[in-house]
Every structure is written in C-alpha cells, then in structure tokens.
Amino acid sequence: MFALALKNIIFYKGRSLTTFFLSLLSTLLFVVYVAFMDGSHESMLKNSLDIYTGSLQVMHSEYREDPSYDTTLEGLKSVESKLESVEGVRAYSARLESFALLSTQEDSVGSMVTGISPDKEIKTSKLKEALHQGRYLEESDSNAIYIGSELALRLKVAIGDEIALVGSAIDYSFAADNFVIVGIFKTGLFEFDASSAFVNKSYFDELMLSEDMASYIVVAVEEIEDVESIVTAIESKMPKDIEVASWRVLMASMVQAMEVDSVFGYISLGLFFVVIFFVVMIYGFINVSTRIKELGLLRALGLRSRDVTALLFLETALLALTSVIIGMVLGGYLAYYFELHPIIIEGMAETYKEYGIVSDAVPTRFDLWTICWNGAVVVLLNFLAIIYPIYYTRQFSPVEAMRHV
C-alpha cells in the first residue's frame, strides 16, 4: 500500500507539488507569524518590567488597595535579609513613594517622588539607561533629584535648576526642601515621564522620617519563568502581613491586553487557514475525481472500499507530513535566528513610545512546543480536506467508477 501511494504521488507530480508547497508555505508562515507575535508580546512585557515594575514586589498586605503611609513596609532590613536567602532572586531594591508638590518660581506640578537606592536600582530597573540629559543619581547625593522628561517640560526646568519639594512625612508632619535637578530621564512611557521624580532614599528617609521603611521592595529574578515558584518561596519566609505579588498580578491589565491581541491574531490566522483548507480540498477533489476510473479498477481487482480510503489517506499523510516537517524546520530556524538577532526597525520605539516600546528591535520567540502544535494544525487541515473527496468517490460502485469519464 505504501509503494502504491508513493507511486501515485510521483505520477501525479503536478498536483502533488502544488499541495506539498501549499502545506509547506502555510506551516512556514504559521510558525514565523506566531513566533513574531509571541516575541513582540514577550519584548513588550520585558520592557515594561525592566523599566520600573520588576518581576515581583514585596509589600504590606494592604498596600495595593490602600497605598498610603499607614500601609508602608516596616522592618525593611529584616525583610531584605530574608530575600538574600531565596534562590532565584537576582537583585532587589527598596522604594519609598510619596506624592508631593514640585514647584518653581513659575509653576507647580503634583508628582510621585520616589526614594531609591541608586546602586541597587540599577540592577532592578532601566532608570539609569533611560537617562536623557545630565547624570543618574549617586549614593553620595543629598538634595539631588532625577525627573522625567515630560515633567521637566511641564515645570519648564533644565539640568542645574532648583525646585522646591513640599510634601508630608511618614508621621504626617510638614516636609519640605529644595532639590537640584541633576538628571532628566525618558522611558517612552508618557504618563510615567510626566509624573515621576527620584531622589536618593538615604536622604529622603531623613526628610520623610522613614528610616528602615519602604513602600515596597521591587525584586528582579534570574528566570522570569520561575517567578511563581520564587513568590511562593518568599512568602514562606515572610510574616502574614506581607504580600508578595508577581508581575502577573501587578500588570494584570497588560496581560489581559496581550491575551486579547493573541486571540485576534489567531482569528486572523484562522481566516487564512480557512482559505488554505478550501484550496487544498479543491486540489484534493480535482485529484481524486480524475482518478475515479483508476480507483474503480483497483476495487474491481479486489481492494475493498476501506483499502482505497486508506490509500488516499496514506498519500495525504506522506505529502502533509513531509511538507510540514520541512516547514517546521525552516520556520523554527527563522524563529531561532531572529530571537538571537532581532530585526531592527529604526525609529519604531519613538513612534510607539506611548505603548511602552522602548526598543527598535522586533524579536521572535523560539518555542519547540509551539512549533510542533503549529505543524500539527496544518497536518490536521490536510486530513480534513481529503474527507469530502473520499466521500465523493465512495458514491460510485466499481462498475460505475470504471465507466466514469
């Protein structure tokens, strides 16, 4: 049966080649498209996490619902010492966030002023890499401030200018000081750049009376895939009044947006595969309908109807599996290559900065499981496409088939 199927494929080489290349190109397109879609989502997520959010955050259990001084994280040094012993934690940095009024002689703007440890922050975010003008904060800085580019435009200030900070300390007493702008950053996230400023936490603690306290601790992990197990490991070491939230919780809206985007992406691909399905079925129908006399002769010589059906399925399997395997190999190679060497589109980050895209690179994501199920879908389409042509041939008796013109 195998030899006969192979002989038929070679004999009808025109139609066989058409079906072969159609399946190969469909597989190649499917694998590469999904690789780029998954790669863009992963890149967007990584950019958002690296800019500021981090892989996970450690905070008071009520802080996310009520981000105020009453829910600050106390005993900071004790919490940090426990993080040191957790496997998979690459770095961590404490932050103290306080809403304050930043003023110049001409204007005043409300801003989220955050106290950070400059050296630790380098390992958990891209605030330093986002430097636009001036310099990044240093551990020795006192009344130095690092502000967003849009915030600088709103305040009409530049490097070296002095601004006044007016806010409330941890005990809700009055806190005020003058700060000198040493740096301006630009992440590409408009709202973040328009409402964020950073100062040295050691100096901020003196001003805000927040020694050994923080709003939360941002944590960077070795492997993002292990974040849930690391969350569990940290939770086991912490008191019950401390919450550990992964990026899936912190960025739930972005995760949902990416899932919706994936759904629409697969719907678009689904429409494409509907077209491919009917094209393959039409070619299969033409191929089978022109062979009715041949198939009738085979049945007259002793082959049962199910043997003829098995023969047609075997021909389809040989063509589909060969083309899909080659398509998977080529698509997998392209996905792997562009994951290591992303396509660079100059100016893309600037164009899409409001969406958080801070890189001109368009990467792919190489995942063997995804490639395999992509190929399996194309194989399934080939088998579904041959069902009607087989049903059509079974309507003829051997005598009717041999007389068919």
C-alpha positions as CSV (number, residue, x, y, z in Angstrom):
1,M,0.0,0.0,0.0
2,F,2.9,2.3,0.8
3,A,4.6,1.6,-2.5
4,L,1.3,2.3,-4.4
5,A,0.8,5.5,-2.5
6,L,4.3,6.7,-3.3
7,K,3.9,5.7,-6.9
8,N,0.7,7.7,-7.2
9,I,2.3,10.8,-5.6
10,I,5.1,10.7,-8.2
11,F,2.8,10.0,-11.1
12,Y,0.6,13.0,-10.3
13,K,3.6,15.2,-9.6
14,G,2.0,18.5,-10.7
15,R,-0.8,18.3,-8.2
16,S,1.4,16.7,-5.6
17,L,3.9,19.5,-5.8
18,T,1.2,22.1,-5.5
19,T,-0.2,20.5,-2.4
20,F,3.3,20.0,-1.0
21,F,4.3,23.6,-1.4
22,L,1.0,24.9,-0.2
23,S,1.3,23.0,3.0
24,L,5.0,23.9,3.4
25,L,4.4,27.6,3.0
26,S,1.3,27.5,5.3
27,T,3.4,25.9,8.0
28,L,6.3,28.3,7.5
29,L,4.0,31.3,7.7
30,F,2.2,29.9,10.7
31,V,5.4,29.2,12.7
32,V,7.0,32.5,11.9
33,Y,3.9,34.6,12.5
34,V,3.3,33.0,15.9
35,A,7.0,33.4,16.7
36,F,6.9,37.1,15.9
37,M,3.6,37.6,17.8
38,D,4.8,35.8,20.9
39,G,8.2,37.6,20.6
40,S,6.6,41.0,20.4
41,H,4.5,40.3,23.5
42,E,7.4,39.0,25.4
43,S,9.5,42.0,24.4
44,M,6.8,44.5,25.4
45,L,6.3,42.8,28.7
46,K,10.0,42.6,29.4
47,N,10.4,46.3,28.6
48,S,7.6,47.2,31.0
49,L,9.1,45.0,33.7
50,D,12.6,46.3,33.2
51,I,11.7,49.9,33.1
52,Y,10.2,50.1,36.6
53,T,7.7,47.4,37.7
54,G,10.1,44.5,38.2
55,S,9.4,40.8,38.2
56,L,7.7,40.9,41.6
57,Q,7.2,43.2,44.6
58,V,7.2,42.7,48.3
59,M,4.8,44.9,50.2
60,H,2.4,45.3,53.1
61,S,-0.7,43.1,52.5
62,E,-3.0,46.1,52.3
63,Y,-0.7,48.4,50.3
64,R,-2.1,47.6,46.8
65,E,-5.6,48.5,48.0
66,D,-4.5,51.4,50.1
67,P,-1.1,52.8,49.0
68,S,-0.5,55.2,51.9
69,Y,1.9,55.8,54.8
70,D,-0.4,53.6,57.0
71,T,0.5,50.6,54.9
72,T,4.2,51.1,54.5
73,L,6.6,48.2,54.8
74,E,8.3,48.3,58.2
75,G,11.4,46.4,59.4
76,L,13.0,46.9,55.9
77,K,16.4,45.5,56.9
78,S,14.8,42.3,58.3
79,V,12.8,41.7,55.1
80,E,15.8,42.3,52.9
81,S,17.9,39.8,54.9
82,K,15.2,37.2,54.2
83,L,15.3,37.9,50.5
84,E,19.0,37.2,50.4
85,S,18.4,33.5,51.2
86,V,15.8,33.0,48.4
87,E,17.2,31.0,45.4
88,G,16.4,32.7,42.1
89,V,16.4,36.3,43.4
90,R,18.9,38.2,41.3
91,A,18.6,41.6,42.9
92,Y,16.2,43.8,44.9
93,S,15.7,47.5,45.7
94,A,13.5,49.2,48.3
95,R,11.5,52.3,47.2
96,L,9.6,54.9,49.2
97,E,6.9,56.6,47.2
98,S,5.4,59.9,48.3
99,F,3.0,62.2,46.4
100,A,4.4,65.7,46.6
101,L,4.2,69.2,45.1
102,L,7.2,70.2,43.0
103,S,7.4,74.0,42.5
104,T,9.5,76.5,40.6
105,Q,9.1,80.3,40.5
106,E,6.8,80.0,37.5
107,D,4.8,76.8,38.0
108,S,3.8,73.9,40.4
109,V,3.1,70.3,39.5
110,G,2.0,67.3,41.6
111,S,4.4,64.4,41.2
112,M,5.1,61.0,42.6
113,V,8.6,61.4,44.2
114,T,10.3,58.1,45.0
115,G,13.3,57.5,47.2
116,I,15.6,54.8,45.7
117,S,19.0,53.3,46.4
118,P,20.8,54.3,43.1
119,D,23.2,51.4,43.0
120,K,20.6,48.8,43.8
121,E,18.1,50.3,41.4
122,I,20.5,49.8,38.5
123,K,20.1,46.0,39.0
124,T,16.3,46.0,39.1
125,S,15.2,48.7,36.5
126,K,16.3,50.7,33.5
127,L,16.0,54.1,35.1
128,K,19.7,54.7,34.6
129,E,19.6,53.5,31.0
130,A,16.7,55.9,30.4
131,L,19.0,58.9,31.1
132,H,18.2,61.7,28.6
133,Q,20.2,64.6,30.0
134,G,22.6,65.2,32.8
135,R,23.5,62.2,35.0
136,Y,22.0,59.5,37.1
137,L,21.7,59.7,40.9
138,E,24.7,58.6,43.0
139,E,24.8,57.1,46.5
140,S,26.5,60.2,47.8
141,D,23.8,62.6,46.6
142,S,21.8,64.5,49.1
143,N,19.3,67.1,47.7
144,A,19.6,65.9,44.1
145,I,16.6,65.0,42.0
146,Y,16.2,62.9,38.8
147,I,13.0,63.7,36.9
148,G,11.0,62.6,33.9
149,S,11.4,64.5,30.6
150,E,7.7,65.4,30.3
151,L,7.7,66.6,34.0
152,A,10.7,68.8,33.2
153,L,8.7,70.3,30.3
154,R,5.7,70.9,32.5
155,L,7.9,72.7,35.1
156,K,10.0,74.4,32.4
157,V,13.2,73.4,34.1
158,A,16.6,72.1,32.9
159,I,19.7,70.5,34.4
160,G,21.1,72.6,37.3
161,D,17.8,74.3,38.1
162,E,16.4,74.2,41.6
163,I,12.9,73.1,42.5
164,A,11.1,73.1,45.8
165,L,9.5,69.9,47.2
166,V,6.6,70.2,49.5
167,G,5.0,67.1,51.0
168,S,4.1,65.1,54.0
169,A,6.4,63.0,56.2
170,I,5.6,59.5,57.5
171,D,4.1,61.0,60.7
172,Y,2.1,63.4,58.5
173,S,4.1,66.3,59.6
174,F,5.2,69.0,57.1
175,A,8.2,68.1,54.9
176,A,9.9,70.5,52.5
177,D,13.3,71.0,50.9
178,N,14.9,72.4,47.8
179,F,16.4,70.0,45.3
180,V,18.7,70.5,42.3
181,I,18.0,68.7,39.1
182,V,21.0,66.5,38.2
183,G,19.3,64.4,35.5
184,I,16.4,64.0,33.2
185,F,15.2,60.6,32.1
186,K,13.0,59.5,29.2
187,T,11.5,56.0,29.2
188,G,9.0,56.5,26.4
189,L,6.0,55.9,28.8
190,F,4.4,59.3,28.7
191,E,2.4,59.1,32.0
192,F,5.4,57.8,33.8
193,D,7.7,60.5,32.4
194,A,5.2,63.2,33.2
195,S,4.6,62.4,36.8
196,S,7.8,60.7,38.2
197,A,10.8,62.0,40.1
198,F,13.5,60.2,42.0
199,V,15.8,61.1,44.9
200,N,18.4,59.3,47.0
201,K,16.5,57.2,49.6
202,S,19.0,57.7,52.3
203,Y,18.5,61.5,52.1
204,F,14.7,61.0,51.5
205,D,14.5,58.9,54.7
206,E,15.9,61.8,56.7
207,L,13.4,64.2,55.2
208,M,10.4,61.9,55.5
209,L,11.3,60.3,58.8
210,S,11.1,56.8,57.1
211,E,14.3,55.1,58.4
212,D,14.0,51.3,57.9
213,M,10.8,51.7,56.0
214,A,9.7,51.5,52.4
215,S,6.5,51.5,50.3
216,Y,7.6,48.2,48.7
217,I,10.6,46.2,47.6
218,V,11.0,45.5,43.9
219,V,12.7,42.2,43.1
220,A,14.4,41.0,39.9
221,V,14.7,37.2,39.3
222,E,17.1,35.1,37.4
223,E,14.5,33.5,35.2
224,I,11.1,35.1,34.6
225,E,9.5,31.7,34.1
226,D,10.3,30.8,37.7
227,V,8.6,33.8,39.2
228,E,5.6,32.0,40.7
229,S,7.8,29.5,42.5
230,I,10.0,32.3,43.8
231,V,6.9,34.1,45.0
232,T,6.0,31.0,47.0
233,A,9.5,30.7,48.4
234,I,9.5,34.3,49.6
235,E,6.0,34.1,51.1
236,S,7.1,31.1,53.2
237,K,9.8,33.3,54.8
238,M,7.6,36.4,55.4
239,P,5.1,37.3,58.1
240,K,1.4,37.0,57.3
241,D,1.0,40.8,56.9
242,I,3.4,40.9,54.0
243,E,2.2,40.3,50.4
244,V,4.4,39.1,47.5
245,A,2.9,40.0,44.1
246,S,4.2,38.7,40.8
247,W,4.2,40.7,37.6
248,R,1.0,38.8,36.5
249,V,-0.8,40.5,39.4
250,L,0.9,43.9,39.2
251,M,0.4,44.1,35.4
252,A,-2.9,42.3,35.1
253,S,-4.3,44.8,32.5
254,M,-1.3,44.4,30.2
255,V,-1.5,40.6,30.5
256,Q,-5.2,40.7,29.5
257,A,-4.4,43.1,26.6
258,M,-1.8,40.7,25.3
259,E,-4.2,37.8,25.6
260,V,-6.8,39.7,23.6
261,D,-4.2,40.6,21.0
262,S,-3.2,37.0,20.7
263,V,-6.9,36.0,20.2
264,F,-7.3,38.5,17.4
265,G,-4.0,37.3,15.9
266,Y,-5.2,33.7,15.8
267,I,-8.6,34.8,14.4
268,S,-6.7,36.4,11.5
269,L,-4.7,33.2,11.0
270,G,-7.9,31.2,11.2
271,L,-9.3,33.1,8.3
272,F,-6.1,32.5,6.4
273,F,-6.4,28.7,7.1
274,V,-10.0,28.6,6.0
275,V,-8.8,29.8,2.6
276,I,-5.9,27.3,2.7
277,F,-8.3,24.5,3.7
278,F,-10.6,25.1,0.8
279,V,-7.7,25.4,-1.7
280,V,-6.2,22.1,-0.5
281,M,-9.7,20.4,-0.6
282,I,-10.3,21.7,-4.1
283,Y,-7.0,20.4,-5.3
284,G,-7.7,17.1,-3.5
285,F,-11.1,16.9,-5.1
286,I,-9.8,17.5,-8.5
287,N,-7.0,14.9,-8.0
288,V,-9.5,12.3,-6.7
289,S,-12.3,13.0,-9.2
290,T,-9.9,12.5,-12.1
291,R,-8.8,9.1,-10.7
292,I,-12.3,7.6,-10.2
293,K,-11.8,5.2,-13.1
294,E,-8.4,4.1,-11.6
295,L,-9.9,3.7,-8.1
296,G,-12.8,1.7,-9.6
297,L,-10.3,-0.6,-11.3
298,L,-8.5,-1.2,-8.0
299,R,-11.7,-2.1,-6.3
300,A,-12.6,-4.5,-9.2
301,L,-9.2,-6.1,-8.8
302,G,-10.0,-6.9,-5.1
303,L,-9.3,-3.9,-3.0
304,R,-12.1,-3.1,-0.5
305,S,-13.6,0.3,-0.3
306,R,-11.8,0.9,3.0
307,D,-8.5,-0.1,1.4
308,V,-9.0,2.7,-1.3
309,T,-9.8,5.1,1.5
310,A,-6.7,4.1,3.4
311,L,-4.6,4.6,0.2
312,L,-5.9,8.1,-0.3
313,F,-5.2,8.9,3.4
314,L,-1.7,7.5,3.1
315,E,-1.0,9.7,0.1
316,T,-2.2,12.7,2.0
317,A,-0.2,11.7,5.1
318,L,3.1,11.3,3.1
319,L,2.6,14.7,1.4
320,A,1.4,16.5,4.5
321,L,4.0,15.1,7.0
322,T,6.9,15.7,4.6
323,S,5.9,19.3,3.8
324,V,5.0,20.2,7.4
325,I,8.3,18.8,8.8
326,I,10.3,20.8,6.3
327,G,8.2,23.9,7.0
328,M,8.6,23.4,10.8
329,V,12.4,23.1,10.4
330,L,12.6,26.2,8.2
331,G,10.2,28.2,10.4
332,G,12.0,27.0,13.6
333,Y,15.3,28.1,12.2
334,L,14.0,31.5,11.3
335,A,12.3,31.9,14.8
336,Y,15.6,30.9,16.5
337,Y,17.8,33.1,14.3
338,F,15.6,36.2,14.8
339,E,15.4,35.5,18.5
340,L,19.2,35.8,18.7
341,H,19.4,38.6,16.0
342,P,16.1,40.6,16.2
343,I,15.1,42.7,13.2
344,I,15.9,46.4,13.8
345,I,13.4,49.0,12.6
346,E,14.9,52.4,13.1
347,G,12.6,54.9,14.8
348,M,10.0,52.3,15.9
349,A,10.5,53.0,19.6
350,E,10.0,56.7,19.1
351,T,6.8,56.1,17.0
352,Y,5.3,53.8,19.6
353,K,6.7,55.2,22.8
354,E,3.2,55.7,24.2
355,Y,2.7,51.9,24.2
356,G,5.9,51.3,26.2
357,I,8.0,50.1,23.3
358,V,11.5,51.4,24.2
359,S,13.5,49.3,21.7
360,D,13.8,49.3,17.9
361,A,14.2,45.6,17.9
362,V,11.5,43.2,16.7
363,P,12.3,39.8,18.2
364,T,10.8,36.4,17.8
365,R,10.2,33.7,20.4
366,F,11.6,30.2,19.7
367,D,9.5,27.6,21.5
368,L,9.6,23.9,20.3
369,W,6.2,23.1,21.7
370,T,4.6,26.0,19.9
371,I,6.3,25.0,16.6
372,C,5.0,21.4,17.0
373,W,1.4,22.3,17.5
374,N,1.6,24.8,14.7
375,G,2.7,22.0,12.4
376,A,0.0,19.6,13.8
377,V,-2.7,22.1,12.8
378,V,-1.6,22.1,9.2
379,V,-1.4,18.3,9.1
380,L,-5.0,18.2,10.5
381,L,-6.2,20.6,7.8
382,N,-4.8,18.3,5.1
383,F,-6.6,15.3,6.6
384,L,-9.8,17.3,6.9
385,A,-9.5,18.5,3.3
386,I,-9.4,14.9,1.9
387,I,-12.6,13.7,3.7
388,Y,-15.1,15.1,1.2
389,P,-13.2,13.9,-1.9
390,I,-13.1,10.4,-0.3
391,Y,-16.8,10.6,0.4
392,Y,-17.4,11.5,-3.2
393,T,-15.5,8.5,-4.6
394,R,-17.4,6.1,-2.3
395,Q,-20.7,7.0,-4.0
396,F,-19.6,5.0,-7.1
397,S,-19.8,1.3,-7.4
398,P,-16.7,-0.4,-9.0
399,V,-18.6,-0.8,-12.4
400,E,-19.8,2.9,-12.3
401,A,-16.3,4.1,-11.4
402,M,-14.7,2.2,-14.3
403,R,-17.2,3.7,-16.8
404,H,-16.7,7.2,-15.3
405,V,-15.5,9.8,-17.8
